[in-house]
Amino acid sequence: MLPERTDVLIIGAGPTGLTAALTLARRGVEVTLVDQREEPAVTSRAAVVHAYTLEVLDRLGAGAPLVARGLRSTRFSVRDRDRLLLTVPFDQLPSRHPYALMVSQSVTEAVLTERLADAGVRVLRPYRLTGLQHDGGGAVARLDGATVRARWVVGTDGIHSTVRELAGIPFTGPADSAESFVLADVRVDSALPRDGASIFLARGGPLVWAPLPDGRVRLVATVAEAPPEPDAGHLQRLLDERGPVRRPDRVREVLWSSRFRLHRRIAEAFRIGPVLLAGDSGHVHSPAGGQGMNLGICDAVDLGETLADVLAGGPDQLLDEYAARRRPLAHEVAGFADRLTRLATAPPSLRPARDVLLRLVGVLPPARRRIALRLSGLEQRTTDDAARGPAPDGVVPGGPAPGGVPGRRTDW
């Protein structure tokens, strides 16, 4: 049952919403998390958790259980059929997690839900947001006929965010891509190594081959017009046209499949009064590099810690600083993902030069290390630490804050 009042109301129980709720709950904040779905999704698009995100999740007690259920990928390879163009190693990353963790988004959500339950919070379902108003005392949300007054409302309800729309925040960007993408989890007979993901750059377009736990493989490919539910025959043709030649893959089973188109949009504000955005509600972009869910989880921890500081007596200005940090970062990540997409989908006339460039990068260790740091998110770590600065006045680092709320964590 919904409460009549809460300190923080979070709309949307994907990875971003779950992480924000967990961050707040561990700081002793009263938080209510709702989702319009009756049950959590069992299929998902995100399939990689990068090193910096795992470090962030470690602070919430969610890193270790997630690692235990994932597959460690120690490198990322770029291939032209059987020819290896570039390998980006992750095993030398300056992190306690020197790898990319391959794991389905549904598993990531399950682990976060379990940790949230341990903190005494459960997801309330199904509740659909139908109205949102705010005043000097906070916000009033209408959820399927019920009314909840909250001091703060956080929109983590995705690309079609109702929170963002009701708050009147524009969501702008360039025209959507004309290309469509095939997405599928399959079981395949393959000679490709399972300790690393690969992208095949082919005449028909790129094909991503990424191992997942339990012998599954995630396939992502650009196509002119993807069918609603790509079947085994369609996926086999993509592998035959773009994948390895000498020892070709054979699709044995399609576990699930879907299609999508590229979007690149960023909200024009991440805060309007007591309404805040995080994750896909605030930014969406190309899936290249697996940056989307990772950025959303990091948004969520930043926002959760900032909200906890404000509720502990810090100034509201801290939330403006959150927005000022995260929105430019969303632009930067979206630009990086776009550059990767353009590289992978280069027109035929530019592909020979692209392949020469990739082979050149492949023999330059500093260049490969820089790419690994960028993909892993570890470049963001120093920037984030510097941006957060000291705890606000009245909040004791690592100790209880005014009103009994725990203070800023010393390991942040």
C-alpha positions as CSV (number, residue, x, y, z in Angstrom):
1,M,0.0,0.0,0.0
2,L,1.2,3.5,-0.8
3,P,2.1,5.8,2.0
4,E,0.4,9.2,2.2
5,R,3.7,10.9,2.7
6,T,7.4,10.1,2.1
7,D,10.7,11.9,1.9
8,V,11.6,10.7,-1.5
9,L,9.3,9.1,-4.1
10,I,11.1,7.3,-7.0
11,I,9.1,6.5,-10.1
12,G,10.6,3.5,-12.1
13,A,12.3,0.4,-10.7
14,G,14.9,-0.3,-13.3
15,P,18.6,-0.3,-12.4
16,T,18.7,3.5,-11.9
17,G,15.6,3.6,-9.6
18,L,16.7,0.6,-7.6
19,T,20.2,2.0,-7.1
20,A,18.9,5.4,-6.1
21,A,16.5,3.8,-3.6
22,L,19.2,1.6,-2.2
23,T,21.6,4.6,-1.8
24,L,18.9,6.5,0.1
25,A,17.8,3.6,2.3
26,R,21.4,2.9,3.4
27,R,21.6,6.6,4.5
28,G,18.5,6.2,6.6
29,V,16.2,8.2,4.3
30,E,12.5,7.3,4.0
31,V,12.1,6.3,0.4
32,T,9.2,4.9,-1.6
33,L,9.9,3.2,-4.9
34,V,7.0,2.4,-7.4
35,D,6.8,0.8,-10.8
36,Q,3.9,0.5,-13.3
37,R,4.8,-3.1,-14.2
38,E,3.2,-5.9,-12.3
39,E,6.4,-7.9,-12.4
40,P,10.1,-7.1,-13.2
41,A,11.1,-7.5,-16.8
42,V,12.8,-10.8,-17.5
43,T,14.4,-9.6,-20.8
44,S,16.7,-6.6,-21.1
45,R,19.0,-4.7,-23.4
46,A,21.9,-3.9,-21.1
47,A,24.4,-6.7,-20.7
48,V,27.6,-5.2,-19.3
49,V,28.6,-3.6,-16.0
50,H,31.9,-1.8,-16.2
51,A,34.7,-1.6,-13.6
52,Y,33.9,1.9,-12.3
53,T,30.2,1.0,-11.9
54,L,31.2,-2.1,-10.0
55,E,33.3,0.0,-7.7
56,V,30.2,2.2,-7.1
57,L,28.0,-0.8,-6.4
58,D,30.6,-2.1,-4.0
59,R,29.8,0.8,-1.7
60,L,26.2,-0.3,-1.7
61,G,27.0,-4.0,-0.9
62,A,25.8,-5.0,-4.4
63,G,29.1,-5.4,-6.2
64,A,30.1,-8.8,-4.9
65,P,26.7,-10.6,-5.4
66,L,26.5,-9.2,-8.9
67,V,30.0,-10.4,-9.8
68,A,29.2,-13.8,-8.5
69,R,26.3,-14.1,-11.0
70,G,28.2,-12.6,-14.0
71,L,30.9,-13.6,-16.5
72,R,34.2,-11.7,-16.4
73,S,35.3,-10.3,-19.8
74,T,39.0,-9.5,-19.8
75,R,39.2,-7.9,-23.2
76,F,37.2,-6.5,-26.1
77,S,38.1,-7.3,-29.7
78,V,37.4,-5.7,-33.0
79,R,37.4,-8.1,-35.9
80,D,37.0,-8.3,-39.7
81,R,35.6,-11.8,-40.1
82,D,38.6,-14.0,-39.1
83,R,41.1,-11.1,-38.9
84,L,41.7,-9.5,-35.6
85,L,42.0,-5.7,-36.0
86,L,42.3,-4.5,-32.3
87,T,42.2,-5.9,-28.8
88,V,41.4,-3.7,-25.9
89,P,42.6,-5.4,-22.6
90,F,40.8,-4.9,-19.3
91,D,43.0,-7.1,-17.2
92,Q,45.4,-4.3,-16.4
93,L,42.8,-1.7,-15.3
94,P,43.7,0.2,-12.1
95,S,40.7,-1.3,-10.3
96,R,39.7,-4.1,-8.0
97,H,37.5,-5.2,-10.9
98,P,40.0,-5.5,-13.9
99,Y,37.3,-6.7,-16.3
100,A,33.9,-5.9,-17.8
101,L,31.2,-8.0,-16.2
102,M,28.9,-9.6,-18.7
103,V,25.5,-10.0,-17.0
104,S,21.9,-9.5,-18.1
105,Q,20.1,-6.4,-16.9
106,S,17.4,-8.6,-15.3
107,V,20.1,-10.2,-13.1
108,T,21.4,-6.7,-12.2
109,E,17.9,-5.7,-11.2
110,A,17.4,-8.8,-9.2
111,V,20.6,-8.3,-7.2
112,L,19.7,-4.6,-6.5
113,T,16.2,-5.7,-5.4
114,E,17.6,-8.2,-3.0
115,R,19.9,-5.6,-1.4
116,L,17.1,-3.1,-1.2
117,A,14.9,-5.7,0.6
118,D,17.7,-6.2,3.1
119,A,17.6,-2.5,3.7
120,G,13.9,-2.7,4.5
121,V,12.5,-1.3,1.2
122,R,10.4,-3.2,-1.4
123,V,9.2,-2.1,-4.8
124,L,5.5,-1.2,-4.8
125,R,3.7,-2.5,-7.9
126,P,1.8,-1.8,-10.2
127,Y,1.3,1.9,-9.8
128,R,1.1,4.3,-12.7
129,L,1.9,7.9,-12.3
130,T,-1.1,10.0,-13.6
131,G,-0.5,13.4,-12.2
132,L,2.3,15.5,-10.6
133,Q,2.2,19.0,-9.0
134,H,4.7,20.8,-6.9
135,D,4.7,23.7,-4.5
136,G,7.0,25.1,-1.8
137,G,6.5,22.1,0.4
138,G,7.4,19.5,-2.2
139,A,5.4,17.5,-4.7
140,V,2.0,15.8,-4.9
141,A,1.9,12.7,-7.1
142,R,-1.2,10.9,-8.2
143,L,-0.8,7.2,-8.7
144,D,-3.8,5.3,-10.0
145,G,-6.2,7.3,-7.9
146,A,-4.0,7.4,-4.8
147,T,-2.2,10.6,-3.7
148,V,1.3,10.7,-2.2
149,R,3.0,13.9,-0.9
150,A,6.8,13.8,-1.2
151,R,9.5,16.2,-0.4
152,W,11.3,15.1,-3.5
153,V,10.2,13.1,-6.6
154,V,12.8,11.3,-8.7
155,G,12.1,10.2,-12.3
156,T,13.9,7.0,-13.2
157,D,11.1,5.8,-15.6
158,G,13.1,5.6,-18.8
159,I,13.0,7.1,-22.2
160,H,9.3,7.7,-22.2
161,S,9.4,9.2,-18.7
162,T,6.0,10.3,-17.4
163,V,7.8,12.3,-14.6
164,R,9.7,14.3,-17.2
165,E,6.6,14.9,-19.3
166,L,4.5,16.0,-16.4
167,A,7.3,18.3,-15.1
168,G,7.3,19.9,-18.6
169,I,11.0,19.2,-19.2
170,P,11.9,19.1,-22.9
171,F,13.7,16.0,-24.2
172,T,15.7,17.0,-27.3
173,G,18.2,15.7,-29.7
174,P,19.0,15.0,-33.3
175,A,16.6,13.0,-35.5
176,D,16.5,9.3,-34.7
177,S,18.6,7.0,-36.7
178,A,17.1,5.4,-39.8
179,E,18.9,2.2,-39.1
180,S,17.3,-0.5,-36.9
181,F,19.1,-2.9,-34.6
182,V,18.5,-6.6,-34.0
183,L,19.0,-7.7,-30.4
184,A,19.0,-11.3,-29.2
185,D,20.2,-13.8,-26.6
186,V,21.0,-17.1,-28.1
187,R,22.8,-20.4,-27.6
188,V,25.4,-21.0,-30.3
189,D,28.1,-23.5,-31.2
190,S,31.1,-21.3,-31.5
191,A,34.9,-21.4,-31.5
192,L,35.1,-17.8,-30.3
193,P,36.7,-17.3,-26.8
194,R,34.2,-16.7,-24.0
195,D,36.5,-14.5,-21.9
196,G,35.9,-11.5,-24.1
197,A,33.3,-9.7,-26.3
198,S,33.9,-9.0,-30.0
199,I,32.5,-6.7,-32.6
200,F,32.7,-7.8,-36.2
201,L,33.0,-5.0,-38.7
202,A,31.5,-6.3,-42.0
203,R,30.2,-4.9,-45.3
204,G,26.6,-5.2,-44.2
205,G,27.3,-3.5,-40.9
206,P,28.6,-4.3,-37.4
207,L,27.7,-7.4,-35.3
208,V,28.4,-7.5,-31.6
209,W,29.1,-11.0,-30.1
210,A,29.1,-10.9,-26.3
211,P,29.3,-13.9,-24.0
212,L,26.9,-14.2,-21.0
213,P,26.6,-16.6,-18.1
214,D,25.1,-20.1,-18.6
215,G,26.5,-20.5,-22.1
216,R,24.4,-17.7,-23.6
217,V,25.6,-15.1,-26.2
218,R,24.2,-11.6,-26.8
219,L,24.0,-10.6,-30.4
220,V,23.5,-7.0,-31.6
221,A,23.5,-6.0,-35.2
222,T,22.5,-3.1,-37.5
223,V,20.1,-4.0,-40.3
224,A,18.1,-2.0,-42.8
225,E,14.8,-3.1,-41.3
226,A,14.7,-5.5,-38.4
227,P,11.8,-7.9,-37.9
228,P,9.8,-7.5,-34.7
229,E,11.1,-10.8,-33.3
230,P,14.2,-12.0,-35.2
231,D,14.2,-15.7,-35.5
232,A,17.0,-18.3,-35.6
233,G,17.2,-18.1,-39.4
234,H,17.6,-14.3,-39.4
235,L,20.3,-14.4,-36.8
236,Q,22.1,-17.3,-38.5
237,R,22.2,-15.2,-41.7
238,L,23.7,-12.3,-39.9
239,L,26.4,-14.6,-38.4
240,D,27.1,-16.1,-41.8
241,E,27.4,-12.7,-43.4
242,R,29.4,-11.0,-40.7
243,G,30.9,-13.5,-38.3
244,P,33.9,-15.9,-38.4
245,V,34.4,-17.8,-41.6
246,R,36.9,-20.6,-41.0
247,R,34.9,-21.9,-37.9
248,P,31.5,-20.4,-38.3
249,D,29.0,-20.1,-35.5
250,R,25.8,-22.1,-35.5
251,V,22.6,-20.9,-33.7
252,R,21.1,-23.7,-31.6
253,E,18.4,-21.8,-29.7
254,V,17.0,-18.3,-29.6
255,L,16.1,-17.4,-25.9
256,W,14.6,-14.0,-26.8
257,S,14.9,-11.4,-29.4
258,S,13.8,-7.9,-30.2
259,R,14.6,-4.8,-32.3
260,F,15.2,-1.1,-31.6
261,R,16.2,2.2,-33.2
262,L,18.9,4.6,-32.1
263,H,17.8,7.6,-30.1
264,R,20.0,10.5,-28.8
265,R,18.2,12.8,-26.5
266,I,19.1,14.7,-23.3
267,A,16.7,16.5,-21.0
268,E,17.1,20.2,-21.0
269,A,17.1,20.2,-17.1
270,F,17.7,17.5,-14.6
271,R,16.0,19.4,-11.8
272,I,12.7,21.4,-11.7
273,G,11.9,22.4,-8.1
274,P,11.4,19.1,-6.1
275,V,11.5,17.0,-9.3
276,L,14.8,15.4,-10.4
277,L,15.8,13.1,-13.2
278,A,18.4,10.3,-13.5
279,G,19.2,7.6,-16.0
280,D,17.3,7.2,-19.2
281,S,14.7,9.7,-18.1
282,G,17.4,12.3,-18.5
283,H,19.5,10.9,-21.3
284,V,19.5,8.2,-24.0
285,H,22.1,7.5,-26.7
286,S,23.6,4.7,-28.8
287,P,24.3,1.4,-27.0
288,A,27.8,1.3,-28.4
289,G,30.3,0.7,-25.6
290,G,27.7,-0.4,-23.1
291,Q,27.6,3.0,-21.4
292,G,23.8,3.6,-20.9
293,M,22.9,1.6,-17.8
294,N,26.3,2.2,-16.3
295,L,25.8,6.0,-16.5
296,G,22.3,5.6,-15.0
297,I,23.6,3.7,-12.0
298,C,26.3,6.3,-11.4
299,D,23.7,9.1,-11.7
300,A,21.6,7.3,-9.1
301,V,24.3,7.0,-6.5
302,D,25.3,10.6,-7.0
303,L,21.7,11.8,-6.7
304,G,21.0,9.5,-3.7
305,E,23.9,10.7,-1.8
306,T,23.1,14.4,-2.7
307,L,19.5,14.0,-1.6
308,A,20.5,12.4,1.6
309,D,22.9,15.3,2.3
310,V,20.1,17.8,1.7
311,L,17.7,15.9,3.9
312,A,20.4,15.8,6.5
313,G,20.5,19.6,6.6
314,G,22.5,20.5,3.5
315,P,21.4,23.4,1.2
316,D,19.1,22.7,-1.8
317,Q,21.9,24.1,-3.9
318,L,23.6,20.7,-3.7
319,L,20.9,19.4,-6.0
320,D,21.6,22.1,-8.6
321,E,25.2,21.0,-8.4
322,Y,24.1,17.4,-9.1
323,A,22.3,18.6,-12.2
324,A,25.3,20.7,-13.2
325,R,27.6,17.6,-12.9
326,R,25.5,15.0,-14.6
327,R,24.0,16.8,-17.6
328,P,27.4,17.7,-19.2
329,L,28.6,14.2,-18.4
330,A,25.5,12.8,-20.3
331,H,26.4,14.9,-23.3
332,E,30.0,13.6,-23.2
333,V,29.0,10.0,-22.9
334,A,26.4,10.4,-25.7
335,G,29.1,11.9,-27.9
336,F,31.5,9.1,-27.2
337,A,28.8,6.4,-27.9
338,D,28.0,8.2,-31.2
339,R,31.7,8.2,-32.2
340,L,31.9,4.5,-31.6
341,T,28.7,4.0,-33.6
342,R,30.0,6.0,-36.6
343,L,33.3,4.1,-36.5
344,A,31.4,0.8,-36.6
345,T,29.0,1.9,-39.3
346,A,31.4,3.7,-41.5
347,P,30.4,3.7,-45.2
348,P,32.2,1.3,-47.5
349,S,34.5,3.9,-49.0
350,L,36.0,4.7,-45.5
351,R,36.3,1.2,-44.2
352,P,39.8,0.4,-45.5
353,A,41.1,3.6,-43.8
354,R,39.2,2.7,-40.6
355,D,40.7,-0.8,-40.5
356,V,44.2,0.6,-41.0
357,L,43.6,3.0,-38.1
358,L,42.4,0.3,-35.8
359,R,45.4,-1.9,-36.6
360,L,47.7,1.0,-35.8
361,V,46.0,1.6,-32.5
362,G,46.3,-2.1,-31.8
363,V,50.1,-1.9,-31.7
364,L,50.2,1.2,-29.4
365,P,49.8,0.1,-25.8
366,P,49.1,3.7,-24.5
367,A,46.2,4.0,-27.0
368,R,44.8,0.7,-26.0
369,R,45.0,1.6,-22.4
370,R,43.3,4.9,-22.9
371,I,40.4,3.2,-24.7
372,A,40.1,0.6,-21.9
373,L,40.0,3.4,-19.3
374,R,37.3,5.2,-21.2
375,L,35.2,2.2,-21.8
376,S,35.5,1.1,-18.1
377,G,34.4,4.4,-16.8
378,L,37.5,4.8,-14.7
379,E,38.3,8.1,-16.3
380,Q,35.2,9.4,-14.5
381,R,36.4,8.3,-11.0
382,T,38.9,11.2,-10.4
383,T,36.4,13.7,-11.9
384,D,33.6,12.5,-9.6
385,D,35.8,12.5,-6.5
386,A,36.9,16.1,-7.2
387,A,33.4,17.3,-8.0
388,R,31.7,16.1,-4.8
389,G,34.1,17.9,-2.4
390,P,33.6,18.0,1.3
391,A,30.3,17.2,3.1
392,P,27.9,20.1,3.7
393,D,27.9,22.0,7.0
394,G,26.3,20.0,9.8
395,V,27.0,16.6,8.2
396,V,29.7,14.7,9.8
397,P,31.7,12.5,7.4
398,G,31.0,8.8,8.3
399,G,28.9,9.7,11.3
400,P,25.3,10.5,12.2
401,A,23.8,13.6,10.5
402,P,21.2,15.9,12.1
403,G,17.9,14.1,12.6
404,G,19.6,10.7,13.0
405,V,20.4,10.3,9.3
406,P,23.8,8.8,8.6
407,G,26.3,11.3,7.3
408,R,28.3,11.3,4.0
409,R,30.1,8.0,3.5
410,T,33.9,8.3,3.8
411,D,34.4,5.8,0.9
412,W,32.4,7.9,-1.6
